[in-house]
Amino acid sequence: MSQMIKVGMADLNICKAPDALTTIGLGSCIGIALYDPTTKISGLAHIMLPDSTQIRNNSNGAKFADTGIQMLLDDMIKAGANKSKIVAKIAGGAKMFEMSGGSASTINVGQRNAEASKQKLKELGIKLLAEDTGLNYGRTVELYSETGEYHIKSVGKDLKIL
């Protein structure tokens, strides 16, 4: 019997097939799915902000794209994943609220999260296979370790499988 493992906000987890990972309520946050098709080890991070260096209280590395993706990768490698085989898919990064005023950096956190996530994956040499980011609606995601399928569910939208 496979288990669906929940990943909270500013959190990350890994699992092996046949288990799966899920995180709910991705608005401007990004769900970063990493997957090794040879070992069927997968990892999911729910990151909230692009850059830990911009925040004073940054003790929770899973909250940020720059540190969370690295932590997730490290955990997967410790569990036996092969770094050269790991691929990525991302979802989220929505623009949930139209804000007037404020700086551009506070207005489009979702877009900045998506860009920071892609930049970090590139730095780590991890190939981004697919993404479902932007627009103005929230997402719930499920990552299946058996197949590497990344299911994206949104209210009033068809199921997307990346």
Contacts in CASP RR format, 6 or more apart in sequence:
PFRMAT RR
TARGET T0000
AUTHOR 0000-0000-0000
METHOD contacts of the structure
MODEL  1
MSQMIKVGMADLNICKAPDALTTIGLGSCIGIALYDPTTKISGLAHIMLP
DSTQIRNNSNGAKFADTGIQMLLDDMIKAGANKSKIVAKIAGGAKMFEMS
GGSASTINVGQRNAEASKQKLKELGIKLLAEDTGLNYGRTVELYSETGEY
HIKSVGKDLKIL
2 17 0 8 1.000
2 18 0 8 1.000
2 19 0 8 1.000
2 20 0 8 1.000
2 146 0 8 1.000
3 15 0 8 1.000
3 19 0 8 1.000
3 20 0 8 1.000
4 19 0 8 1.000
4 20 0 8 1.000
4 21 0 8 1.000
4 22 0 8 1.000
4 142 0 8 1.000
5 13 0 8 1.000
5 15 0 8 1.000
5 19 0 8 1.000
5 20 0 8 1.000
5 21 0 8 1.000
5 22 0 8 1.000
6 21 0 8 1.000
6 22 0 8 1.000
6 23 0 8 1.000
6 24 0 8 1.000
7 13 0 8 1.000
7 21 0 8 1.000
7 22 0 8 1.000
7 23 0 8 1.000
7 44 0 8 1.000
7 45 0 8 1.000
7 46 0 8 1.000
8 23 0 8 1.000
8 24 0 8 1.000
8 46 0 8 1.000
9 23 0 8 1.000
9 25 0 8 1.000
9 29 0 8 1.000
9 46 0 8 1.000
9 48 0 8 1.000
10 46 0 8 1.000
10 47 0 8 1.000
10 48 0 8 1.000
10 60 0 8 1.000
10 61 0 8 1.000
10 62 0 8 1.000
10 63 0 8 1.000
11 23 0 8 1.000
11 45 0 8 1.000
11 46 0 8 1.000
11 62 0 8 1.000
12 43 0 8 1.000
12 44 0 8 1.000
12 45 0 8 1.000
12 46 0 8 1.000
12 62 0 8 1.000
12 68 0 8 1.000
12 71 0 8 1.000
12 72 0 8 1.000
12 75 0 8 1.000
13 21 0 8 1.000
13 43 0 8 1.000
13 44 0 8 1.000
14 21 0 8 1.000
14 41 0 8 1.000
14 42 0 8 1.000
14 43 0 8 1.000
14 44 0 8 1.000
14 72 0 8 1.000
14 75 0 8 1.000
14 76 0 8 1.000
14 79 0 8 1.000
15 21 0 8 1.000
15 41 0 8 1.000
15 42 0 8 1.000
15 43 0 8 1.000
15 145 0 8 1.000
16 39 0 8 1.000
16 40 0 8 1.000
16 41 0 8 1.000
16 42 0 8 1.000
16 79 0 8 1.000
16 145 0 8 1.000
17 40 0 8 1.000
17 42 0 8 1.000
17 145 0 8 1.000
17 146 0 8 1.000
18 145 0 8 1.000
18 146 0 8 1.000
19 145 0 8 1.000
20 42 0 8 1.000
20 142 0 8 1.000
20 143 0 8 1.000
20 144 0 8 1.000
20 145 0 8 1.000
20 146 0 8 1.000
21 33 0 8 1.000
21 42 0 8 1.000
21 43 0 8 1.000
21 44 0 8 1.000
21 142 0 8 1.000
21 143 0 8 1.000
21 145 0 8 1.000
22 44 0 8 1.000
22 140 0 8 1.000
22 141 0 8 1.000
22 142 0 8 1.000
22 143 0 8 1.000
23 31 0 8 1.000
23 44 0 8 1.000
23 46 0 8 1.000
23 140 0 8 1.000
23 141 0 8 1.000
24 140 0 8 1.000
25 138 0 8 1.000
25 139 0 8 1.000
25 140 0 8 1.000
26 46 0 8 1.000
26 91 0 8 1.000
26 92 0 8 1.000
26 93 0 8 1.000
26 94 0 8 1.000
26 138 0 8 1.000
26 139 0 8 1.000
26 140 0 8 1.000
26 141 0 8 1.000
27 92 0 8 1.000
27 93 0 8 1.000
27 94 0 8 1.000
27 96 0 8 1.000
27 110 0 8 1.000
27 137 0 8 1.000
27 138 0 8 1.000
27 139 0 8 1.000
28 48 0 8 1.000
28 92 0 8 1.000
28 93 0 8 1.000
28 94 0 8 1.000
28 95 0 8 1.000
28 96 0 8 1.000
28 109 0 8 1.000
28 110 0 8 1.000
28 113 0 8 1.000
29 46 0 8 1.000
29 47 0 8 1.000
29 48 0 8 1.000
29 92 0 8 1.000
29 93 0 8 1.000
29 110 0 8 1.000
29 113 0 8 1.000
30 46 0 8 1.000
30 47 0 8 1.000
30 65 0 8 1.000
30 90 0 8 1.000
30 91 0 8 1.000
30 92 0 8 1.000
30 93 0 8 1.000
30 110 0 8 1.000
30 113 0 8 1.000
30 114 0 8 1.000
30 117 0 8 1.000
30 133 0 8 1.000
31 44 0 8 1.000
31 45 0 8 1.000
31 46 0 8 1.000
31 47 0 8 1.000
31 90 0 8 1.000
31 91 0 8 1.000
31 92 0 8 1.000
31 141 0 8 1.000
32 44 0 8 1.000
32 45 0 8 1.000
32 47 0 8 1.000
32 65 0 8 1.000
32 68 0 8 1.000
32 69 0 8 1.000
32 72 0 8 1.000
32 88 0 8 1.000
32 90 0 8 1.000
32 117 0 8 1.000
32 121 0 8 1.000
33 42 0 8 1.000
33 43 0 8 1.000
33 44 0 8 1.000
33 88 0 8 1.000
33 89 0 8 1.000
33 90 0 8 1.000
33 91 0 8 1.000
33 141 0 8 1.000
33 143 0 8 1.000
33 148 0 8 1.000
33 150 0 8 1.000
34 42 0 8 1.000
34 43 0 8 1.000
34 44 0 8 1.000
34 45 0 8 1.000
34 69 0 8 1.000
34 72 0 8 1.000
34 73 0 8 1.000
34 76 0 8 1.000
34 86 0 8 1.000
34 87 0 8 1.000
34 88 0 8 1.000
34 126 0 8 1.000
35 41 0 8 1.000
35 42 0 8 1.000
35 43 0 8 1.000
35 86 0 8 1.000
35 87 0 8 1.000
35 88 0 8 1.000
35 89 0 8 1.000
35 143 0 8 1.000
35 145 0 8 1.000
35 148 0 8 1.000
36 42 0 8 1.000
36 76 0 8 1.000
36 81 0 8 1.000
36 82 0 8 1.000
36 85 0 8 1.000
36 86 0 8 1.000
36 87 0 8 1.000
37 85 0 8 1.000
37 87 0 8 1.000
37 148 0 8 1.000
38 82 0 8 1.000
38 85 0 8 1.000
39 80 0 8 1.000
39 81 0 8 1.000
39 82 0 8 1.000
39 85 0 8 1.000
40 145 0 8 1.000
40 146 0 8 1.000
40 148 0 8 1.000
41 76 0 8 1.000
41 79 0 8 1.000
41 80 0 8 1.000
41 81 0 8 1.000
41 145 0 8 1.000
42 76 0 8 1.000
42 143 0 8 1.000
42 144 0 8 1.000
42 145 0 8 1.000
42 148 0 8 1.000
43 72 0 8 1.000
43 75 0 8 1.000
43 76 0 8 1.000
43 143 0 8 1.000
44 72 0 8 1.000
44 141 0 8 1.000
44 143 0 8 1.000
45 62 0 8 1.000
45 68 0 8 1.000
45 69 0 8 1.000
45 71 0 8 1.000
45 72 0 8 1.000
46 62 0 8 1.000
47 62 0 8 1.000
47 63 0 8 1.000
47 64 0 8 1.000
47 65 0 8 1.000
47 68 0 8 1.000
47 69 0 8 1.000
47 113 0 8 1.000
47 117 0 8 1.000
48 63 0 8 1.000
48 64 0 8 1.000
48 113 0 8 1.000
49 55 0 8 1.000
49 63 0 8 1.000
49 64 0 8 1.000
49 65 0 8 1.000
49 109 0 8 1.000
49 113 0 8 1.000
50 64 0 8 1.000
50 65 0 8 1.000
50 66 0 8 1.000
50 109 0 8 1.000
50 112 0 8 1.000
50 113 0 8 1.000
50 115 0 8 1.000
50 116 0 8 1.000
50 117 0 8 1.000
51 64 0 8 1.000
51 65 0 8 1.000
51 66 0 8 1.000
51 116 0 8 1.000
52 58 0 8 1.000
52 61 0 8 1.000
52 63 0 8 1.000
52 64 0 8 1.000
52 66 0 8 1.000
52 67 0 8 1.000
53 66 0 8 1.000
55 64 0 8 1.000
58 64 0 8 1.000
58 67 0 8 1.000
61 67 0 8 1.000
61 68 0 8 1.000
61 71 0 8 1.000
62 68 0 8 1.000
62 71 0 8 1.000
65 113 0 8 1.000
65 116 0 8 1.000
65 117 0 8 1.000
65 119 0 8 1.000
65 120 0 8 1.000
66 116 0 8 1.000
66 120 0 8 1.000
69 117 0 8 1.000
69 120 0 8 1.000
69 121 0 8 1.000
69 124 0 8 1.000
70 120 0 8 1.000
70 124 0 8 1.000
73 83 0 8 1.000
73 86 0 8 1.000
73 124 0 8 1.000
73 126 0 8 1.000
76 86 0 8 1.000
77 83 0 8 1.000
86 126 0 8 1.000
87 126 0 8 1.000
87 127 0 8 1.000
87 128 0 8 1.000
87 129 0 8 1.000
88 121 0 8 1.000
88 126 0 8 1.000
88 127 0 8 1.000
88 128 0 8 1.000
88 129 0 8 1.000
89 128 0 8 1.000
89 129 0 8 1.000
89 130 0 8 1.000
89 131 0 8 1.000
89 143 0 8 1.000
89 150 0 8 1.000
89 162 0 8 1.000
90 114 0 8 1.000
90 117 0 8 1.000
90 118 0 8 1.000
90 121 0 8 1.000
90 128 0 8 1.000
90 131 0 8 1.000
90 132 0 8 1.000
90 133 0 8 1.000
91 131 0 8 1.000
91 132 0 8 1.000
91 133 0 8 1.000
91 139 0 8 1.000
91 141 0 8 1.000
91 150 0 8 1.000
91 152 0 8 1.000
91 162 0 8 1.000
92 110 0 8 1.000
92 113 0 8 1.000
92 114 0 8 1.000
92 132 0 8 1.000
92 133 0 8 1.000
92 134 0 8 1.000
92 138 0 8 1.000
92 139 0 8 1.000
93 109 0 8 1.000
93 110 0 8 1.000
93 111 0 8 1.000
93 113 0 8 1.000
93 114 0 8 1.000
93 133 0 8 1.000
93 134 0 8 1.000
94 110 0 8 1.000
94 133 0 8 1.000
94 134 0 8 1.000
94 135 0 8 1.000
94 136 0 8 1.000
94 137 0 8 1.000
94 138 0 8 1.000
94 139 0 8 1.000
95 108 0 8 1.000
95 110 0 8 1.000
95 111 0 8 1.000
95 134 0 8 1.000
95 135 0 8 1.000
95 136 0 8 1.000
96 136 0 8 1.000
96 138 0 8 1.000
99 106 0 8 1.000
99 107 0 8 1.000
101 107 0 8 1.000
105 112 0 8 1.000
110 133 0 8 1.000
110 134 0 8 1.000
111 134 0 8 1.000
114 131 0 8 1.000
114 133 0 8 1.000
114 134 0 8 1.000
118 128 0 8 1.000
118 131 0 8 1.000
121 127 0 8 1.000
121 128 0 8 1.000
122 128 0 8 1.000
129 162 0 8 1.000
130 150 0 8 1.000
130 162 0 8 1.000
131 162 0 8 1.000
132 139 0 8 1.000
132 152 0 8 1.000
132 160 0 8 1.000
132 162 0 8 1.000
137 154 0 8 1.000
137 155 0 8 1.000
137 157 0 8 1.000
138 154 0 8 1.000
138 155 0 8 1.000
139 152 0 8 1.000
139 153 0 8 1.000
139 154 0 8 1.000
140 152 0 8 1.000
140 153 0 8 1.000
140 154 0 8 1.000
141 150 0 8 1.000
141 151 0 8 1.000
141 152 0 8 1.000
141 153 0 8 1.000
142 150 0 8 1.000
142 151 0 8 1.000
142 153 0 8 1.000
143 149 0 8 1.000
143 150 0 8 1.000
143 151 0 8 1.000
144 150 0 8 1.000
144 151 0 8 1.000
149 161 0 8 1.000
149 162 0 8 1.000
150 161 0 8 1.000
150 162 0 8 1.000
151 159 0 8 1.000
151 160 0 8 1.000
151 161 0 8 1.000
152 159 0 8 1.000
152 160 0 8 1.000
152 161 0 8 1.000
152 162 0 8 1.000
153 159 0 8 1.000
154 160 0 8 1.000
END
